[in-house]
Amino acid sequence: MKGSLRNKTGSLSQAAGAGYRSRPPVMAIRFRPLMLAALLGMAALLLISGQSLADDIRVITNVESRDVYVGESFLMQITVDGTDEAVLPDFSPLEGFTVEYVGGSNNSSQSISIINGKVQRTIKKGFVFTYRLTPKVSGRLVIPPLDVNVSGTLFKTNKIDISVKKPEETEDFKLRIRLSRDTCFTGEPVVLSVTWYLNRDVEGFEFTAPVLDNEAFDFDTPEVKIDPSKKYFRIPIGDGELIAEKGKGILDGEQYVTLDFSIALIPREPGTFVIPEFIVACESGTGIRSRRDFFDDFFSDSYSGRWKGSLKKYVVPSNRLSLQVKELPLEGRPEGFTGHVGEIKIEAAAEPVEVSVGDPITLNITLQGPDFLGRVELPPLSSQKGISENFKIPDERADGKIEGKKKIFTQTLRARNDGVTEIPPIRIVYFDTKKEKYMTAESDPIPLDVKPTRVVTAGDAEGIEAGVSGSPLEQWKEGIAYNYEGPDLILSEEAGIETISGNPRMIMILLLPPVIFFGAALGRSLMRRRASDPGGVKARGALKRLYRSLAGIMQEKDLSSEIFNGKMMDSYKSYLGDKLHISGAALTAEEAGRMLSDRGVDAEVIRLVREAMETCEHGAYAGGSTATGREELFNMIKRSAAGLDRIL
């Protein structure tokens, strides 16, 4: 770039020289000194201002720690003093780290001082860039000087050395990963399961999963079915979070408390891929806890000040895995193939099967087979042979619902005519990874009994066929009444306002339709409001449901202390979940306090809520409550919930 610019400058100078030689000599003598002086003045001015700008600006780099483990993240801040505007630094020279931009913040400030009546204003400008760095390899790594562009001027940061150690597992902490299969095809989901084995309580933790940076894979989160009898936790990982289940497990003959979660890998391309080690960093006390048993809260709260000893950092690696991904063959690929990979089975059921033309039929289609069902979709029914021709299919379709190893899709059909005798088989083309060839799965046909729809005529509505006596009608100027005789004759009676006002029964008949109409409109409006804000409706009734649940638990006199406290805890979590519009099953005291604080709830109310949750958990896992303690816990929960309900 500079070379080409220099060449252009040279050619311009030659052209100028030729032009000057063609002019009178006096013009050249007078013009050149003025032009040269102006250029020199401008250059000097720019040099002075640039030097002044550089003297006023400083760029400083700081890191949270210089001694870390592989996979252990730390914060790095680049502070620019002297200006509140700067361009993001260039991190391209940095090697051996994963870099995540956390955000920037204005660090400017101003102060006013008055000395001997003279007002003096001091303004300090500054900007801070914050990054999270994660080392990928061990050894001595260098954060080199980085370029920071400030108003067109480049500034260099200072160099920083980082010592990176290899993580090591201990007897108290181990981490294991496993794949649902070692070989798969492109597009075939593979479930990666992670188990953390713990023999000590921990404070704070962080998972690092290098595989999430691999662009050869798509990732998804398997759905977790919450079991009220188990405990769950939210695990931040990558750019999101997963639901992990607490349990027990045995590894190398030792029993541990376990934390399990899963990630679905969907390979985009063929090849042999290394699944690198997952890493978990945590802190655990070296002394004795001041209260509670091991893993009461399972690192769900801040335990500052509860250890009698100090905290020690642990960084634990998992094992490493390998996954072979094969390409789907092009040979023999059928036209209807839409990307379903894995052994697939399909079943269909309908209700009702005896209908009239146009009556709704609920069709449930069940798919099963792949390790991960989250992205398995049902092909449009309109593309199925015999469906669109014989049935009306609405455009809307409910999302599939996962139940265990099955995914169920629900669709409404309506028969077009009484000649329809069955719902034909539903077919899906897929690639069978065991047989390594394309197959078609299809459901059994469902027999239907479709009756014709009876047309209602005007005669049906009037309830007559050929007059009162079955005699033919004759035309007469006096009207249709002339054609009938006898006691069946309908007499003509005129009814005015006087007749209606004197007949209460008639008034009720006239008023009933508008009353019904406005009542239905009001009910519909209320239903729409409830449907548009189901969370709000649920939150408004949460306190009453909590009181009923607590009263029912208090009446169960034969409950053990652990079961009693566990039931009270579940009821309280369910109440808090309804108020916060989340699932309360995995809610912790710390998380509840943080969410309530974000909503502006008073600190005293938050304290009562956390105290109630911690008391429930302590009784559920440590036991030892008395009858008096149960009454106190009952009142404690009611008092905290009542205070919260006045705010939310």
PAZA-197045 format. One line per field, with one value per residue (C-alpha): x, y, z; residue number from 1. Coordinates in steps of 0.1 Angstrom, whole numbers, plus 5000, padded with zeros to 4 digits. Layout:
x X | ...
y Y | ...
z Z | ...
i NUM | ...
END
This chain:
x 5000 | 5028 | 5048 | 5020 | 5013 | 5050 | 5049 | 5019 | 5036 | 5066 | 5046 | 5027 | 5059 | 5072 | 5040 | 5042 | 5077 | 5068 | 5040 | 5062 | 5088 | 5062 | 5053 | 5072 | 5103 | 5090 | 5059 | 5081 | 5104 | 5075 | 5053 | 5077 | 5088 | 5052 | 5041 | 5070 | 5065 | 5028 | 5036 | 5063 | 5039 | 5011 | 5035 | 5049 | 5014 | 5003 | 5035 | 5030 | 4993 | 5000 | 5028 | 5005 | 4978 | 5002 | 5016 | 4981 | 4971 | 4982 | 4973 | 4976 | 4970 | 4961 | 4952 | 4933 | 4960 | 4994 | 4993 | 4964 | 4955 | 4946 | 4909 | 4908 | 4894 | 4907 | 4899 | 4921 | 4914 | 4929 | 4926 | 4929 | 4935 | 4931 | 4902 | 4868 | 4868 | 4889 | 4887 | 4886 | 4922 | 4936 | 4939 | 4952 | 4988 | 4975 | 4981 | 4972 | 4941 | 4904 | 4893 | 4858 | 4849 | 4830 | 4823 | 4836 | 4828 | 4834 | 4858 | 4855 | 4850 | 4851 | 4855 | 4851 | 4871 | 4869 | 4902 | 4902 | 4870 | 4885 | 4865 | 4887 | 4872 | 4892 | 4881 | 4895 | 4887 | 4891 | 4877 | 4881 | 4880 | 4873 | 4881 | 4879 | 4909 | 4911 | 4944 | 4943 | 4978 | 5001 | 5035 | 5047 | 5023 | 5028 | 5002 | 5021 | 5018 | 4985 | 4976 | 4949 | 4937 | 4929 | 4917 | 4939 | 4970 | 4982 | 4993 | 5009 | 4998 | 5024 | 5035 | 5024 | 5037 | 5012 | 5023 | 4998 | 4998 | 4982 | 4950 | 4950 | 4923 | 4923 | 4907 | 4880 | 4872 | 4870 | 4854 | 4843 | 4828 | 4813 | 4796 | 4764 | 4783 | 4819 | 4809 | 4781 | 4771 | 4768 | 4736 | 4732 | 4730 | 4754 | 4748 | 4779 | 4773 | 4793 | 4796 | 4813 | 4823 | 4826 | 4837 | 4838 | 4816 | 4825 | 4822 | 4819 | 4827 | 4832 | 4831 | 4852 | 4842 | 4866 | 4845 | 4819 | 4844 | 4846 | 4827 | 4824 | 4795 | 4761 | 4751 | 4717 | 4705 | 4686 | 4653 | 4654 | 4623 | 4621 | 4615 | 4602 | 4620 | 4654 | 4675 | 4686 | 4710 | 4717 | 4752 | 4766 | 4786 | 4797 | 4772 | 4743 | 4734 | 4723 | 4702 | 4723 | 4709 | 4724 | 4728 | 4752 | 4777 | 4807 | 4840 | 4870 | 4853 | 4846 | 4812 | 4807 | 4780 | 4775 | 4764 | 4752 | 4744 | 4744 | 4751 | 4739 | 4766 | 4753 | 4783 | 4782 | 4811 | 4828 | 4862 | 4878 | 4874 | 4891 | 4867 | 4892 | 4890 | 4863 | 4877 | 4860 | 4875 | 4862 | 4871 | 4868 | 4875 | 4905 | 4890 | 4856 | 4823 | 4808 | 4773 | 4753 | 4762 | 4782 | 4764 | 4733 | 4730 | 4754 | 4773 | 4740 | 4748 | 4777 | 4795 | 4817 | 4827 | 4813 | 4846 | 4869 | 4898 | 4909 | 4897 | 4918 | 4914 | 4910 | 4911 | 4901 | 4903 | 4882 | 4892 | 4896 | 4874 | 4874 | 4844 | 4845 | 4819 | 4811 | 4796 | 4760 | 4762 | 4748 | 4741 | 4706 | 4695 | 4657 | 4639 | 4619 | 4649 | 4648 | 4678 | 4665 | 4695 | 4694 | 4671 | 4635 | 4602 | 4568 | 4534 | 4501 | 4468 | 4436 | 4405 | 4376 | 4375 | 4337 | 4329 | 4308 | 4322 | 4340 | 4343 | 4377 | 4400 | 4430 | 4460 | 4489 | 4522 | 4550 | 4586 | 4614 | 4649 | 4677 | 4698 | 4686 | 4651 | 4652 | 4657 | 4637 | 4607 | 4577 | 4575 | 4544 | 4513 | 4504 | 4533 | 4519 | 4501 | 4463 | 4463 | 4458 | 4434 | 4410 | 4415 | 4415 | 4448 | 4451 | 4483 | 4490 | 4506 | 4517 | 4555 | 4565 | 4565 | 4594 | 4584 | 4613 | 4628 | 4597 | 4586 | 4549 | 4533 | 4496 | 4476 | 4439 | 4423 | 4388 | 4375 | 4364 | 4337 | 4320 | 4341 | 4371 | 4377 | 4411 | 4440 | 4467 | 4502 | 4525 | 4559 | 4593 | 4625 | 4656 | 4691 | 4696 | 4730 | 4732 | 4723 | 4740 | 4713 | 4682 | 4650 | 4613 | 4595 | 4557 | 4528 | 4499 | 4467 | 4439 | 4404 | 4377 | 4339 | 4329 | 4292 | 4277 | 4266 | 4227 | 4215 | 4189 | 4161 | 4136 | 4110 | 4131 | 4133 | 4095 | 4086 | 4058 | 4056 | 4022 | 4001 | 3980 | 3958 | 3981 | 3959 | 3974 | 3979 | 3956 | 3965 | 3942 | 3944 | 3936 | 3970 | 3982 | 3957 | 3929 | 3941 | 3937 | 3907 | 3900 | 3918 | 3953 | 3948 | 3975 | 3956 | 3970 | 3976 | 3992 | 4014 | 4023 | 4043 | 4013 | 4011 | 4048 | 4050 | 4021 | 4038 | 4069 | 4076 | 4078 | 4101 | 4125 | 4125 | 4134 | 4161 | 4177 | 4196 | 4214 | 4223 | 4237 | 4256 | 4272 | 4280 | 4297 | 4316 | 4328 | 4338 | 4357 | 4375 | 4386 | 4397 | 4418 | 4434 | 4442 | 4456 | 4477 | 4492 | 4492 | 4522 | 4505 | 4473 | 4494 | 4514 | 4482 | 4469 | 4503 | 4498 | 4464 | 4479 | 4508 | 4486 | 4465 | 4495 | 4511 | 4479 | 4477 | 4513 | 4507 | 4478 | 4500 | 4512 | 4531 | 4557 | 4593 | 4613 | 4632 | 4600 | 4581 | 4608 | 4612 | 4575 | 4575 | 4606 | 4589 | 4557 | 4577 | 4599 | 4567 | 4553 | 4585 | 4586 | 4551 | 4559 | 4591 | 4576 | 4601 | 4602 | 4608 | 4621 | 4657 | 4655 | 4682 | 4682 | 4710 | 4693 | 4659 | 4676 | 4693 | 4662 | 4641 | 4668 | 4667 | 4629 | 4635 | 4622 | 4631 | 4662 | 4644 | 4618 | 4647 | 4663 | 4631 | 4627 | 4663 | 4660 | 4629 | 4645 | 4677 | 4657 | 4637 | 4668 | 4686 | 4657 | 4653 | 4689 | 4701 | 4668 | 4662 | 4631 | 4606 | 4569 | 4575 | 4600 | 4574 | 4550 | 4578 | 4587 | 4551 | 4548 | 4582 | 4571 | 4537 | 4553 | 4579 | 4554 | 4529 | 4556 | 4567 | 4531 | 4525 | 4554 | 4551
y 5000 | 5024 | 5015 | 5023 | 5056 | 5065 | 5058 | 5080 | 5108 | 5106 | 5109 | 5139 | 5158 | 5152 | 5165 | 5196 | 5203 | 5201 | 5226 | 5251 | 5251 | 5261 | 5292 | 5325 | 5321 | 5349 | 5328 | 5299 | 5322 | 5338 | 5307 | 5280 | 5297 | 5304 | 5269 | 5254 | 5276 | 5266 | 5229 | 5231 | 5251 | 5225 | 5196 | 5213 | 5220 | 5184 | 5171 | 5193 | 5185 | 5148 | 5148 | 5166 | 5140 | 5112 | 5128 | 5130 | 5094 | 5062 | 5026 | 5001 | 4963 | 4944 | 4908 | 4890 | 4864 | 4855 | 4819 | 4798 | 4764 | 4752 | 4759 | 4783 | 4817 | 4850 | 4886 | 4911 | 4948 | 4974 | 5009 | 5039 | 5071 | 5105 | 5099 | 5083 | 5070 | 5041 | 5013 | 4977 | 4964 | 4940 | 4905 | 4888 | 4885 | 4866 | 4828 | 4800 | 4817 | 4818 | 4854 | 4866 | 4903 | 4910 | 4947 | 4982 | 5009 | 5047 | 5055 | 5093 | 5115 | 5152 | 5171 | 5207 | 5224 | 5259 | 5274 | 5310 | 5317 | 5303 | 5275 | 5248 | 5220 | 5188 | 5164 | 5129 | 5109 | 5071 | 5039 | 5003 | 4972 | 4939 | 4905 | 4869 | 4849 | 4811 | 4793 | 4763 | 4749 | 4747 | 4764 | 4800 | 4820 | 4856 | 4883 | 4904 | 4942 | 4949 | 4978 | 5002 | 5029 | 5062 | 5089 | 5075 | 5071 | 5036 | 5029 | 4997 | 4978 | 4963 | 4927 | 4902 | 4867 | 4841 | 4808 | 4780 | 4747 | 4714 | 4706 | 4675 | 4654 | 4646 | 4620 | 4645 | 4657 | 4638 | 4646 | 4621 | 4625 | 4598 | 4597 | 4578 | 4564 | 4565 | 4565 | 4584 | 4601 | 4638 | 4651 | 4623 | 4636 | 4622 | 4628 | 4639 | 4632 | 4649 | 4636 | 4655 | 4633 | 4652 | 4642 | 4677 | 4707 | 4735 | 4773 | 4786 | 4766 | 4771 | 4746 | 4750 | 4730 | 4735 | 4713 | 4741 | 4762 | 4736 | 4748 | 4713 | 4707 | 4722 | 4720 | 4716 | 4710 | 4678 | 4683 | 4675 | 4660 | 4674 | 4648 | 4665 | 4639 | 4649 | 4681 | 4702 | 4730 | 4755 | 4751 | 4780 | 4767 | 4784 | 4812 | 4795 | 4772 | 4736 | 4718 | 4693 | 4666 | 4658 | 4621 | 4595 | 4574 | 4550 | 4555 | 4534 | 4517 | 4550 | 4566 | 4602 | 4628 | 4634 | 4662 | 4650 | 4670 | 4664 | 4682 | 4671 | 4672 | 4673 | 4669 | 4691 | 4674 | 4641 | 4633 | 4621 | 4646 | 4647 | 4657 | 4676 | 4675 | 4693 | 4713 | 4723 | 4749 | 4752 | 4763 | 4741 | 4748 | 4731 | 4733 | 4724 | 4740 | 4760 | 4745 | 4721 | 4687 | 4679 | 4692 | 4706 | 4733 | 4718 | 4750 | 4769 | 4796 | 4819 | 4803 | 4832 | 4830 | 4795 | 4777 | 4776 | 4770 | 4787 | 4781 | 4761 | 4762 | 4730 | 4726 | 4692 | 4678 | 4651 | 4623 | 4629 | 4612 | 4606 | 4607 | 4594 | 4610 | 4595 | 4612 | 4603 | 4584 | 4601 | 4568 | 4555 | 4587 | 4589 | 4620 | 4624 | 4623 | 4654 | 4646 | 4621 | 4600 | 4570 | 4541 | 4555 | 4539 | 4556 | 4549 | 4567 | 4567 | 4587 | 4596 | 4594 | 4569 | 4572 | 4607 | 4626 | 4646 | 4677 | 4664 | 4670 | 4639 | 4641 | 4623 | 4615 | 4605 | 4591 | 4589 | 4571 | 4559 | 4586 | 4594 | 4630 | 4639 | 4677 | 4684 | 4655 | 4670 | 4655 | 4660 | 4680 | 4659 | 4676 | 4658 | 4624 | 4603 | 4602 | 4628 | 4661 | 4646 | 4632 | 4654 | 4691 | 4699 | 4732 | 4752 | 4753 | 4723 | 4719 | 4714 | 4679 | 4668 | 4646 | 4619 | 4597 | 4583 | 4593 | 4625 | 4629 | 4652 | 4661 | 4671 | 4677 | 4663 | 4665 | 4641 | 4657 | 4632 | 4600 | 4579 | 4581 | 4548 | 4552 | 4575 | 4561 | 4552 | 4581 | 4576 | 4590 | 4584 | 4581 | 4568 | 4537 | 4540 | 4503 | 4490 | 4520 | 4525 | 4546 | 4532 | 4542 | 4539 | 4539 | 4536 | 4513 | 4526 | 4537 | 4525 | 4552 | 4552 | 4585 | 4592 | 4618 | 4651 | 4655 | 4687 | 4706 | 4719 | 4747 | 4720 | 4705 | 4738 | 4745 | 4710 | 4707 | 4688 | 4695 | 4716 | 4707 | 4681 | 4672 | 4690 | 4710 | 4747 | 4771 | 4806 | 4832 | 4869 | 4864 | 4846 | 4812 | 4809 | 4806 | 4771 | 4756 | 4748 | 4733 | 4733 | 4731 | 4765 | 4790 | 4822 | 4856 | 4877 | 4911 | 4919 | 4954 | 4971 | 4970 | 4932 | 4927 | 4951 | 4933 | 4899 | 4893 | 4860 | 4878 | 4905 | 4877 | 4861 | 4894 | 4903 | 4868 | 4870 | 4903 | 4891 | 4859 | 4878 | 4903 | 4875 | 4854 | 4885 | 4892 | 4856 | 4856 | 4887 | 4872 | 4840 | 4861 | 4880 | 4848 | 4832 | 4863 | 4864 | 4828 | 4836 | 4866 | 4846 | 4819 | 4844 | 4861 | 4828 | 4815 | 4827 | 4809 | 4777 | 4779 | 4784 | 4754 | 4733 | 4742 | 4735 | 4701 | 4693 | 4704 | 4680 | 4650 | 4642 | 4610 | 4626 | 4622 | 4654 | 4650 | 4644 | 4672 | 4698 | 4685 | 4689 | 4724 | 4733 | 4720 | 4740 | 4771 | 4767 | 4762 | 4794 | 4813 | 4799 | 4811 | 4846 | 4847 | 4831 | 4802 | 4766 | 4765 | 4729 | 4739 | 4773 | 4780 | 4805 | 4825 | 4826 | 4835 | 4864 | 4876 | 4875 | 4893 | 4919 | 4925 | 4931 | 4958 | 4937 | 4951 | 4936 | 4926 | 4906 | 4889 | 4880 | 4864 | 4844 | 4832 | 4823 | 4803 | 4784 | 4777 | 4764 | 4741 | 4727 | 4723 | 4703 | 4683 | 4672 | 4674 | 4665 | 4671 | 4693 | 4692 | 4697 | 4733 | 4738 | 4727 | 4754 | 4780 | 4770 | 4771 | 4807 | 4817 | 4807 | 4824 | 4856 | 4858 | 4849 | 4875 | 4901 | 4891 | 4890 | 4927 | 4936 | 4912
z 5000 | 5009 | 4978 | 4955 | 4972 | 4969 | 4931 | 4926 | 4944 | 4922 | 4890 | 4903 | 4910 | 4875 | 4860 | 4882 | 4872 | 4835 | 4841 | 4858 | 4831 | 4806 | 4826 | 4829 | 4853 | 4875 | 4885 | 4896 | 4917 | 4936 | 4941 | 4953 | 4986 | 4996 | 4989 | 5007 | 5038 | 5040 | 5037 | 5064 | 5087 | 5083 | 5089 | 5121 | 5133 | 5128 | 5144 | 5175 | 5179 | 5174 | 5199 | 5224 | 5219 | 5224 | 5255 | 5270 | 5263 | 5281 | 5274 | 5302 | 5303 | 5335 | 5340 | 5368 | 5373 | 5358 | 5370 | 5356 | 5344 | 5309 | 5305 | 5335 | 5323 | 5336 | 5329 | 5310 | 5309 | 5286 | 5300 | 5278 | 5298 | 5282 | 5259 | 5260 | 5225 | 5211 | 5186 | 5197 | 5200 | 5174 | 5190 | 5158 | 5172 | 5203 | 5201 | 5226 | 5240 | 5234 | 5235 | 5245 | 5245 | 5277 | 5270 | 5272 | 5297 | 5299 | 5327 | 5325 | 5356 | 5366 | 5398 | 5409 | 5436 | 5450 | 5464 | 5476 | 5457 | 5424 | 5408 | 5393 | 5371 | 5366 | 5338 | 5334 | 5303 | 5300 | 5285 | 5296 | 5274 | 5292 | 5278 | 5291 | 5281 | 5283 | 5277 | 5254 | 5260 | 5289 | 5293 | 5292 | 5270 | 5261 | 5256 | 5231 | 5227 | 5210 | 5188 | 5201 | 5177 | 5193 | 5170 | 5141 | 5163 | 5172 | 5208 | 5220 | 5251 | 5274 | 5271 | 5298 | 5305 | 5316 | 5333 | 5323 | 5341 | 5332 | 5351 | 5373 | 5388 | 5425 | 5447 | 5455 | 5420 | 5387 | 5354 | 5327 | 5292 | 5269 | 5235 | 5227 | 5197 | 5183 | 5147 | 5129 | 5097 | 5088 | 5102 | 5127 | 5163 | 5189 | 5226 | 5246 | 5283 | 5311 | 5347 | 5374 | 5404 | 5437 | 5472 | 5486 | 5488 | 5465 | 5462 | 5427 | 5395 | 5358 | 5329 | 5298 | 5267 | 5238 | 5215 | 5214 | 5193 | 5166 | 5135 | 5122 | 5146 | 5154 | 5190 | 5208 | 5243 | 5251 | 5269 | 5306 | 5321 | 5357 | 5384 | 5416 | 5437 | 5423 | 5424 | 5394 | 5388 | 5360 | 5346 | 5326 | 5296 | 5264 | 5255 | 5273 | 5302 | 5307 | 5333 | 5353 | 5376 | 5410 | 5418 | 5431 | 5413 | 5417 | 5400 | 5405 | 5435 | 5453 | 5458 | 5448 | 5445 | 5407 | 5385 | 5350 | 5319 | 5281 | 5249 | 5214 | 5187 | 5151 | 5126 | 5096 | 5077 | 5075 | 5091 | 5123 | 5151 | 5185 | 5214 | 5237 | 5274 | 5293 | 5322 | 5354 | 5378 | 5413 | 5448 | 5479 | 5516 | 5532 | 5567 | 5582 | 5573 | 5601 | 5596 | 5575 | 5561 | 5529 | 5498 | 5515 | 5489 | 5463 | 5456 | 5451 | 5476 | 5485 | 5515 | 5524 | 5560 | 5566 | 5562 | 5592 | 5568 | 5536 | 5501 | 5476 | 5438 | 5418 | 5380 | 5368 | 5333 | 5317 | 5294 | 5256 | 5230 | 5192 | 5168 | 5133 | 5110 | 5076 | 5046 | 5036 | 5002 | 4972 | 4954 | 4960 | 4977 | 4971 | 4961 | 4993 | 5016 | 5039 | 5061 | 5087 | 5098 | 5122 | 5126 | 5127 | 5136 | 5131 | 5146 | 5141 | 5160 | 5154 | 5176 | 5168 | 5139 | 5134 | 5121 | 5097 | 5068 | 5081 | 5117 | 5133 | 5137 | 5160 | 5145 | 5168 | 5150 | 5171 | 5160 | 5178 | 5171 | 5170 | 5201 | 5201 | 5190 | 5194 | 5157 | 5143 | 5124 | 5107 | 5069 | 5059 | 5057 | 5025 | 5008 | 5020 | 4993 | 4998 | 5027 | 5009 | 4984 | 5010 | 5040 | 5049 | 5067 | 5087 | 5082 | 5119 | 5136 | 5172 | 5179 | 5186 | 5223 | 5235 | 5259 | 5268 | 5236 | 5215 | 5199 | 5194 | 5167 | 5168 | 5137 | 5131 | 5099 | 5084 | 5059 | 5026 | 5016 | 5028 | 5004 | 5027 | 5044 | 5060 | 5070 | 5047 | 5060 | 5070 | 5054 | 5062 | 5041 | 5063 | 5061 | 5083 | 5099 | 5108 | 5073 | 5057 | 5031 | 5026 | 5040 | 5043 | 5076 | 5075 | 5099 | 5096 | 5079 | 5102 | 5092 | 5093 | 5092 | 5076 | 5073 | 5050 | 5064 | 5064 | 5047 | 5068 | 5046 | 5052 | 5057 | 5084 | 5101 | 5099 | 5109 | 5082 | 5049 | 5032 | 5054 | 5085 | 5069 | 5041 | 5016 | 4988 | 4993 | 4973 | 4963 | 4979 | 4986 | 5023 | 5028 | 5037 | 5067 | 5043 | 5033 | 5068 | 5089 | 5123 | 5157 | 5141 | 5125 | 5136 | 5145 | 5136 | 5167 | 5168 | 5198 | 5207 | 5235 | 5258 | 5254 | 5260 | 5290 | 5307 | 5302 | 5325 | 5307 | 5274 | 5289 | 5301 | 5267 | 5250 | 5275 | 5276 | 5243 | 5249 | 5285 | 5271 | 5243 | 5267 | 5292 | 5265 | 5253 | 5288 | 5293 | 5260 | 5269 | 5302 | 5285 | 5260 | 5288 | 5306 | 5274 | 5266 | 5300 | 5315 | 5336 | 5352 | 5359 | 5375 | 5396 | 5409 | 5423 | 5436 | 5472 | 5476 | 5461 | 5485 | 5515 | 5505 | 5499 | 5533 | 5551 | 5536 | 5545 | 5581 | 5584 | 5575 | 5611 | 5603 | 5579 | 5588 | 5593 | 5560 | 5540 | 5557 | 5550 | 5515 | 5508 | 5523 | 5502 | 5470 | 5476 | 5484 | 5452 | 5432 | 5446 | 5438 | 5403 | 5396 | 5409 | 5388 | 5357 | 5357 | 5367 | 5404 | 5406 | 5401 | 5419 | 5445 | 5473 | 5457 | 5424 | 5439 | 5458 | 5427 | 5406 | 5432 | 5436 | 5398 | 5402 | 5428 | 5458 | 5492 | 5508 | 5540 | 5520 | 5501 | 5534 | 5546 | 5514 | 5515 | 5552 | 5545 | 5516 | 5535 | 5565 | 5543 | 5527 | 5560 | 5574 | 5542 | 5541 | 5577 | 5595 | 5632 | 5631 | 5660 | 5660 | 5673 | 5645 | 5619 | 5631 | 5630 | 5595 | 5584 | 5598 | 5583 | 5548 | 5551 | 5564 | 5537 | 5509 | 5522 | 5521 | 5486 | 5473 | 5483 | 5460 | 5430
i 1 | 2 | 3 | 4 | 5 | 6 | 7 | 8 | 9 | 10 | 11 | 12 | 13 | 14 | 15 | 16 | 17 | 18 | 19 | 20 | 21 | 22 | 23 | 24 | 25 | 26 | 27 | 28 | 29 | 30 | 31 | 32 | 33 | 34 | 35 | 36 | 37 | 38 | 39 | 40 | 41 | 42 | 43 | 44 | 45 | 46 | 47 | 48 | 49 | 50 | 51 | 52 | 53 | 54 | 55 | 56 | 57 | 58 | 59 | 60 | 61 | 62 | 63 | 64 | 65 | 66 | 67 | 68 | 69 | 70 | 71 | 72 | 73 | 74 | 75 | 76 | 77 | 78 | 79 | 80 | 81 | 82 | 83 | 84 | 85 | 86 | 87 | 88 | 89 | 90 | 91 | 92 | 93 | 94 | 95 | 96 | 97 | 98 | 99 | 100 | 101 | 102 | 103 | 104 | 105 | 106 | 107 | 108 | 109 | 110 | 111 | 112 | 113 | 114 | 115 | 116 | 117 | 118 | 119 | 120 | 121 | 122 | 123 | 124 | 125 | 126 | 127 | 128 | 129 | 130 | 131 | 132 | 133 | 134 | 135 | 136 | 137 | 138 | 139 | 140 | 141 | 142 | 143 | 144 | 145 | 146 | 147 | 148 | 149 | 150 | 151 | 152 | 153 | 154 | 155 | 156 | 157 | 158 | 159 | 160 | 161 | 162 | 163 | 164 | 165 | 166 | 167 | 168 | 169 | 170 | 171 | 172 | 173 | 174 | 175 | 176 | 177 | 178 | 179 | 180 | 181 | 182 | 183 | 184 | 185 | 186 | 187 | 188 | 189 | 190 | 191 | 192 | 193 | 194 | 195 | 196 | 197 | 198 | 199 | 200 | 201 | 202 | 203 | 204 | 205 | 206 | 207 | 208 | 209 | 210 | 211 | 212 | 213 | 214 | 215 | 216 | 217 | 218 | 219 | 220 | 221 | 222 | 223 | 224 | 225 | 226 | 227 | 228 | 229 | 230 | 231 | 232 | 233 | 234 | 235 | 236 | 237 | 238 | 239 | 240 | 241 | 242 | 243 | 244 | 245 | 246 | 247 | 248 | 249 | 250 | 251 | 252 | 253 | 254 | 255 | 256 | 257 | 258 | 259 | 260 | 261 | 262 | 263 | 264 | 265 | 266 | 267 | 268 | 269 | 270 | 271 | 272 | 273 | 274 | 275 | 276 | 277 | 278 | 279 | 280 | 281 | 282 | 283 | 284 | 285 | 286 | 287 | 288 | 289 | 290 | 291 | 292 | 293 | 294 | 295 | 296 | 297 | 298 | 299 | 300 | 301 | 302 | 303 | 304 | 305 | 306 | 307 | 308 | 309 | 310 | 311 | 312 | 313 | 314 | 315 | 316 | 317 | 318 | 319 | 320 | 321 | 322 | 323 | 324 | 325 | 326 | 327 | 328 | 329 | 330 | 331 | 332 | 333 | 334 | 335 | 336 | 337 | 338 | 339 | 340 | 341 | 342 | 343 | 344 | 345 | 346 | 347 | 348 | 349 | 350 | 351 | 352 | 353 | 354 | 355 | 356 | 357 | 358 | 359 | 360 | 361 | 362 | 363 | 364 | 365 | 366 | 367 | 368 | 369 | 370 | 371 | 372 | 373 | 374 | 375 | 376 | 377 | 378 | 379 | 380 | 381 | 382 | 383 | 384 | 385 | 386 | 387 | 388 | 389 | 390 | 391 | 392 | 393 | 394 | 395 | 396 | 397 | 398 | 399 | 400 | 401 | 402 | 403 | 404 | 405 | 406 | 407 | 408 | 409 | 410 | 411 | 412 | 413 | 414 | 415 | 416 | 417 | 418 | 419 | 420 | 421 | 422 | 423 | 424 | 425 | 426 | 427 | 428 | 429 | 430 | 431 | 432 | 433 | 434 | 435 | 436 | 437 | 438 | 439 | 440 | 441 | 442 | 443 | 444 | 445 | 446 | 447 | 448 | 449 | 450 | 451 | 452 | 453 | 454 | 455 | 456 | 457 | 458 | 459 | 460 | 461 | 462 | 463 | 464 | 465 | 466 | 467 | 468 | 469 | 470 | 471 | 472 | 473 | 474 | 475 | 476 | 477 | 478 | 479 | 480 | 481 | 482 | 483 | 484 | 485 | 486 | 487 | 488 | 489 | 490 | 491 | 492 | 493 | 494 | 495 | 496 | 497 | 498 | 499 | 500 | 501 | 502 | 503 | 504 | 505 | 506 | 507 | 508 | 509 | 510 | 511 | 512 | 513 | 514 | 515 | 516 | 517 | 518 | 519 | 520 | 521 | 522 | 523 | 524 | 525 | 526 | 527 | 528 | 529 | 530 | 531 | 532 | 533 | 534 | 535 | 536 | 537 | 538 | 539 | 540 | 541 | 542 | 543 | 544 | 545 | 546 | 547 | 548 | 549 | 550 | 551 | 552 | 553 | 554 | 555 | 556 | 557 | 558 | 559 | 560 | 561 | 562 | 563 | 564 | 565 | 566 | 567 | 568 | 569 | 570 | 571 | 572 | 573 | 574 | 575 | 576 | 577 | 578 | 579 | 580 | 581 | 582 | 583 | 584 | 585 | 586 | 587 | 588 | 589 | 590 | 591 | 592 | 593 | 594 | 595 | 596 | 597 | 598 | 599 | 600 | 601 | 602 | 603 | 604 | 605 | 606 | 607 | 608 | 609 | 610 | 611 | 612 | 613 | 614 | 615 | 616 | 617 | 618 | 619 | 620 | 621 | 622 | 623 | 624 | 625 | 626 | 627 | 628 | 629 | 630 | 631 | 632 | 633 | 634 | 635 | 636 | 637 | 638 | 639 | 640 | 641 | 642 | 643 | 644 | 645 | 646 | 647 | 648
END
